[in-house]
């Protein structure tokens, strides 16, 4: 069997962490940090140069803060007005990075002035930081902004031009000895040279990235990058979905619905499909499990649960339009008339780490597969194919759920583990063929788990429970809207449920990728139980199952299948894009470092070796 890459799609965690750095705090917070940096630099340095307290306070306002904020306000209101990402807040965030070295450069210049008896050397630190920031300004705006090319260098240069102009015009009148005409001329010369080097160097960096990346990702790398940022920072997935749609392929989404009804109407259903809830956050089908659950419950009643089917990133649905088509098809094909009146008890089989539970309703065998407490990830599609073939050979129809409920580190399913899961499934099917069937009762309940957030690993689908009573056995099927489960939590929940009369069951997750990319962690998300109060989670599960048990009634079941062709983004394509982002970021970093060194050397030569 083919083995999937560790973690499903390689390179995504690094890409998420990189993109997350583009975000900044609120506007008041960035303004506060910006002001603090500049004032702190001045207070630490200028008194050493014999400058008065009044001038020490005036310098950061005259030389940095006021002209910079005016420049960025003009940028956001005119030159970059309408840019999807670079609003005033993020532009000020860039200024924090641009001026950060002022905290070190001004004191060093002032100390050097004391040593060499030149009190104006602190101003050389100011001009050095100003020139040194130019490559960062040009690269940031040049790569992130979606505006016309002529606007980008203009926006990059405007704030530092205003800063150096303000310092030159008002520095002497404010009592700053470093604002002499000779030093200002040198500073302006260094600034102009740095601006030319930055404009030419950054243009070359961007051109190289486009030329080398376009053949590989079959699109403009920077355009894709900007679309990613627009989705990430502005919650606008449409531009990215359109671009990814052109890179995707046609795929077949298949699903099975096992619906339960009682005397009062719908009890609920279990929907198992081969779509993959990815690639991340709300892009594509990442939130499809909770959307499908909500749609079915709103239309058909009862409690729906959508555990992870046997699928991987090969079947990430690209667009929200296709996501809605899948939902509509599932509603159209929902079982109309319950025709199943008997079920078996739940049976189990274990082969090494592989554990499989099974319960048959009529001739429909509901199987759940897990490796818990061994780490597990997406199962290869061949597992489902082989199990379904074995079921058909025994006169059964298999509905196979990947419980997706044990993970502590990045991992991948081995061929041996996949083989053992199939072997254990066959043993369960053999038991189900011979199992005694009788009428059954079902009950359902749900809890939104509002105490937990996406950042904790819990999606909007919360907790869904279905209990089935056959004879004296009560089993519980639980699905939590999360991406996998912390190793050991499954066992803790099942053990706790024994106290309320549950004989057996399974705890599954939806594999929702709404939680992915929100936190800085090894996996890029928290599996269920890794970042929340497990005791509280167990309590919520126990209370929900008790409500489901109290609602049990004589039931029947219906079964249906559906399929639909949609546009999907295969794992190879998505991995090519994300791995390219990592490689091109490293390449740009090396070229940017060389540009910064060149700019710094040129600045120091102009300032100190006239």
N, C-alpha and C positions, 0 to 999 in steps of 0.2 A: 504494500500500500504506500502511496505517496505520503511523504512526511511534510507537514506544514512548517513554515518558518516560525521560530520562537516568538511567542507573543502575537502571532497572527500576521502582523505587518511590521517588518523591520524598519527601524529608523524613525518611527512616528514619535516616540517619547522625546527624543532629542529635538525633533522639529517643533513639537508642542512647547517644550521649554524655551526654545529660541523665540518663537512667536510671542509667548507670554511676556517676554521682556519689553515688548513694544508698548504694553499697557502702562499707564501711569496713574497715580492717585488722583483725587479730585483737584479742581483748579485752585481752591484756597490752599491746599496742601502743597502743591508744586510751587505756588508763588511764595509760600512761607519758606520752603527749603531753599529756593533760589535766593531770596533775600538774606537768609541766614548764612549761606555760603559766602556771598560777596562781602557782607558786613564783617563776618568772622575773619576773612582774609585781610581786610583793611585794618581791623583792630589789632591783629597779631603782628602786622608788618609796619604800618606807617609811623607809629610812635617811635620805633627804632630808628627811623630816618629823621627824627626831630620834627615831625609834622604835628600841628596842633590837633586837639581833639575835634574841633569843628571841621577842619579839613579832612580828618580821618573818617568822619561820618559822611561828609559830602562826596568823597571820592566814589564809593560804591554806587551812590545814587546818580551822580553826574556821568561817571565813566562806564557803568555797567547796567544798572537796574532800569533806569528811566529810558535810555535810548533802546535798550534791548526789548523791553516790553512794548514800547511804541512800534518798533520794527516788526515784532511778531503780531501785534494787533493789526498793523497794516497788511501784513502777509495774509492773515486769516480773513480779513475783510475785503481784500482786493486781489492781490496777486494769486493767492491760493484759495480764493473763495469758491466754495463748492467741492473742495477736495474731500474724498470719502473718508480719509483717515486723519490727515494732518490738520486737525482743528487747533485752536489756540492753546488748549491744555497740553496737547502732545508737543506742540512747538516749544512751549515753555519747558516741558520735560527735556527736550533736546538741549535747551540752553543750560539746564543744570549739568548735563554731561559735558557741554562745551566749556563751561567756566569752572568746573570742579577743581582743576589743577591750580586755580588761582590761590587756593588755600596754602599750597606749598610754594608756588612760584613767587608770590609777593614777599613772604618772610625770608626766603633765600636771597632775593634781590636786596632786601633791606639789610640783612646781615653782611652780604658782600659789600654793600655800600659803607658799612661801618668799618670793615677791614681795609678797604681801599680808599677810604675817606672821600667817597663819592655818594652823597645822600640821594642822588637821583636814580641809582641803579634799580630801586624797587620798580620804577616805571618800565624798565626793560622786561621785568617779569610780566607785567601787564601786556605789553606788546607781544611777548613770546607766546603767552597763553592764547591771545587773540588770533595770532597767525596759526598756531598749532591746532586750533579748533576748526579751521577752515575745511580740511579734508572730511572731518566728521559731518559738518553741515552739508557740504555738497553731496556726500554719499547718501546721507539719510534722506534728504529731500529728493535727490535724483532717483533713488531706488523705490521709495515708498509712494511718492506723489504720483497721481494719475493725470496731472495737468499737462498742458502743452510744454514742449521741451524748453522754449525760451523763458518761460516763467520760473523754471526751477533754479537756474543759476542766479537769477535776479532775487528770488526769495532767499536763497542761501546767503547772498552777500549783503542784503539790506540791513539786518540787525548789527553785524559787526561794523559796517560802514557808518551807521549812526553812532555806534559806540566810540569809534576812533574820532569821528567828527566832533562829538560832544566833548570828549576829553581834550581835544586840541583847542576848541573854542573857549571852553569855560574852565579848564584846568588851572591856568595861571591866576585868574581872578578869584578862584576858590582857595588859593594859597598852596597849590601843589607844585613843589619845586621840580618835579619830573616832567612838567609840561612845557619845557623850554623848546624853542623853535628847532634847534639842531636835533634833539632827541625825537621830537615829533616827526621831523622829516625822515629820520632813519626808521622810525616805527611805521610810518605810512609806506615807505619803500618796502620794508619787510612784509607788510600786509598785502601790498599789490603783487609782489612776487609769489607769496603764499596762495593768493587767490588764483593766479594764473596756473600754478602747479596743481592746485586742487581741481580746478575746472577741467584741465586737460587730463589729469590722472584719473579722476572719477569717470570721465567720459570713456576712457580706455577700459577701465574695469567693467563698466556696464556693457560696453560693446563686446568684450571678451566673453562675459557671462551669457549674453544673448547668442553669440555665434556658436559657442560650445554646447549650450544647453538645448537650443531649439530642436536639433535633430534627435536628441535623446528623449525629450518629453513630448515631442510633436506639438509644441506650442511655445509661445514666448515665456521664458522662465520668469521674468519680472512681472509680466501681466498676470501669470498664475499666482505669484507671490502677493501681488496687490489684491487679487481676488480673495486669497486666503485671509489677508489682513482685514479686508472689508467684512468678511464673514465673522472672523474672530472678534474684532473690536466693535463692529457695528451691528452684529447679529443679522446680517443680510446675506443669506446663502445663495440667492438667485444668480448673481454673476459667476460665482464659483461653480454652481451646479451646471450652468450653461456650458462653461469651458470644459468641465470634467465629462459632460455628456458627449462631447465630440471625441473624447479619448476612450469612451467606454465601448462595450459590445452588447449584443442582445443576449439576454439570459432568460431562462424559464424559472419562474417562481411557482413552487407547488406547495400545497398545504392540505392538512387533514383537520376536520372539525368533529369532535366527539361531544355532542350536546346532550344535556340531561334535563328532563322535565318531570315535575311532580303534579299533584292534583291541583295546585294553586298556580301552575304555570311554569315558566322556565326557572330551573335551578342554576344553570350556568353551563359553561363549556370549557373544554381544553382545546386550544388551537396550536398545532405544531406545524411549522413551515420551514422550508429550507432557505428563506431569505436570511441575510446576515444584518444585524442591527448596527451598521457602521456607515461610514468609517470613523467619525468622531463627532462629539457634541450633537447638534441638531442637523448636521449635514446629511442629506440623503435619507436612508432608512434607519438612522441611528436611534430615533425615538419611535419607531414603528410599533414595538410591542405595546407600549402604553396607549398609543393612538388607536390601535386595533382593539385593545381591551375596552377603551372608552366608547368606541363606535358600536361594538357589539352589545355592550350593556345598555347603551342608550336606545338601540333599535330593537333588541330581542329580549332584554331583561336578564335577570340573574347575574351571576358573577362569572366573568370570563377571565381565564388566565392563559398567557401566551409564553410558555416556557421555551427555552432555546432549542431549536431543532438541530439536526446534524447539518451544519453549514460552516462556512468560513468566509474570509474576506473576498472570495471570488464572486460572491453574490451580494455585494453592497449595492443597493438600489441608489441611483444617482439623484433623481429629481423628486421634489415633493409632488409633482403631478403624477408620477408613476407610483409613489407611495399611496396616494389617494386611490389610484386605480386598483391596487392590491386590496385595500380596505373595501372598496365597493364590490369587488369580485367575491371576497369572503362573505360579505353580507348577502349577496345574491345566491350563493351556494350554501348558505347555512341550512342544516338539516331541517326539512319541512315537517315531516311526520315521524315521530319516534316509533321505531319498529323493533327495538331491542328491549326485551323484558327480563332477561336473566344475565347474571354475571357470575364469575368465579370469585373465590378468595384471591388475595394477592399472594404470589409465590416469589421466591428469590433464588438466585444462584450466584456463586462466587467462584471465580477462577483467578488465583493469584490476587492482584490488586483490583481486578475488574469485578464490579458488583452490578447486577441487573435485577430489577423488580419487574413483575408482570402481572397484569390482571386482564381477563378477557371479558368483553361485553358482547354477547352474541358471538360473532366470529371476528370481532375487532380486538386485537391484542394491543393494549397500551403498555409500552415498555419504557422504563427510565434507566439510563446508563450513567454510572459514575465510577471514578477511581478513588474517591475519597476514602481515607485521608491522604492519599498520594496526590500531588499536584496534577491538575488536568487543564487542558485548553481545548480549543475547537477540535472536534473529531473530523477526520477525513470523510468525504462523502461516500467513499467505498463501503464504510461501515453500514450506513443505511441501506445501500444497494444490496449487500449480502444478507442482512437481516430480513429485508423485505422479501428477497427470493426464498429464503428458508421458510418464512411464514407462509408464502403462497404454496409451497410444496406440501404444507400441512393443512391447507384449506383455511388459512387465517389471513387477515389483513393487518399488517403491523403499523402502528403509530409509534414512532421512536423519538423520544426526547433525550437530548444531551443535558443531564442535570446541571452541568457546569457549576459545580458547587465545592471546589477545593482548589485554592491557589494561594501560594505565599511568595513565589518567585517566578520570573519569566521562565517559561518552559514550552515544550512542544510534545505532541503525542508521538510515541514511537510506533513503528510497525508492529512490534510485539504487543504493546498495549492494545492497539486496535484489534489485533487478532484475538486477544483474550476477551475483549468485550463482545466480539462476535460469538466466540465459543460459549461464553456465559449466557448470551441471548438465546442461542440455540437450545441450551439446556432448559431455559425458562419456557420456550415455545413447546418443547416436548412435554413439560408438565401441564401447560395450559390446554393442550389438545386432549389430555386425559382428565382434566379437572372437572369436578361436579359443578354444575351451574344451577343457580336458583334465583328467585326474585331478590331485589336489592333496594336499599334506601340510600338517598343522597341528601346532603345539605351543604350549603355554601355560605361564606361570609368573607368580608374584606376589611382591610384597614389601610388608609392612605399613608400611614407611618409619617405623619406630619412633623413628628419630633426630629426627623432626620432630613438632611439636605442632599442635593446632588453632590456637593463636595464631600459628603460622608459616604457616598456610594449608593444612595437610594434614589431611584427615579420616581416620576409622578405616578406610576402604576402601583406603588406601594406593595402591599401583601394581599394575595388572593388565596383562598383556601377552598378545597372541595373535600368533603368526607364521604366515604362510601361504606355502607354496612352490608356485609354478606354473612348471614348466620350470626355468629358471635364475634366476628372480626370487624373492627372499625379501622379503616386505613385513611390516611390524610395525604392529599396531594397539595403541596404548598409551592407557590411561585412568588418570588420576591423580585421586584423590578430593579435589578442591579447587574453589574458585570462581574460574574463569578462570585465566589464566597471564600472568606478567609478559612484556611484549613482548620478543621476541628469544630467550626460553628455548626455545621450540619449535624454532627453527632450530638452536640450539646442540645440542639433543638429537639431532635427525635427522642432523646432520653427524657427531656422535660415533658414531652407530650404523653409519655407513658403514664404520668401521674393523673391525666384526665381521661384515661381509658382508651387511648389510641394504641392499637396493636402494632401497626407498621405504617410505613409511608415514605415519602421522599420530599426533600426540600430542594427546589430548583430555582435557578435564576433565569432572567430573560436575556442576559448578555447585552442589555441596553448600553449604547455608547454615548448616551446623553451625559454620563458621568465622566467620560474620558477627556483628558486634556485640561481639566479644571484645576488640578492640584499638581504640585511638584513632588512626584514620588517615583519610585523605581518603575512602576507599571504605567504611570501616567494617570492613575485613578486609584481609588480604594475599593478592593473587593468588599462585599457585604460582611460586616463584622470587624473589619480591620481598623475602622476609625469611628466607632460608635460604641455606645453602652450595650454590650451583648446581653446583659441582664435585663435591660429594658426591652430589647428586641425579643428575647424569649418570652417575656411577660405579654407583649403585644400578640405574639404568635399564639400563645396558650389561650388568651382571651378570645381571639378570633376563631380558633378551632372550637372552643367551647360553644360559641354562638352558632357555628355551623352544625355542631352535633345537636344542639337544641332545636334546630330547624329541620332535621332529617324527616323525610317522608317517603312513602312508597314511590318508586320512580321508574321511568323508562328512559331509553337513550336512542339517539339518532346519530347517523354517521354520514359524512359527505367529504368529498375531495374537490379541490379546485386547482387550476393552473392558469398562468398568465405570462405573456412575454413582455418584458420591460428592459430598459436600458440599465446595465450594471457596470460597475467599475471593478474589474478583476484585481486580485491581490498583486499580480505582477505589475500592472499599470500604476496602482497606487504606491507600491513599494519603489518603483522606478522614480516617481515624482518625489517622494519623501527622502529617499536616499540621495537623490540629486541635490535636494535642498541642503542636506548636510555637507556634501562634497563641495558644492559651489560656495557655501558659506565659509568653509575653511579656505578655499582658494581666494575668495574676496578678502578674507581676513589677512592672508599673507601679503596680497598686493596692497591692501590698505595700510598695513604696518610699514611697508617700504615707502609708501607715499608720505606717511606721517614723519618718518625719519628724514626723508629728503626735505620736507617742509621745515622741520625743526633745524636741520643743519644750515639751510639757506637763511633762516631767520637769525640764528646766532651769528653767522658770519656778517650779515648786514648790520646787526646791532653792536657787535663788539669788535669787529675788525674793519673799521671804515677805511 
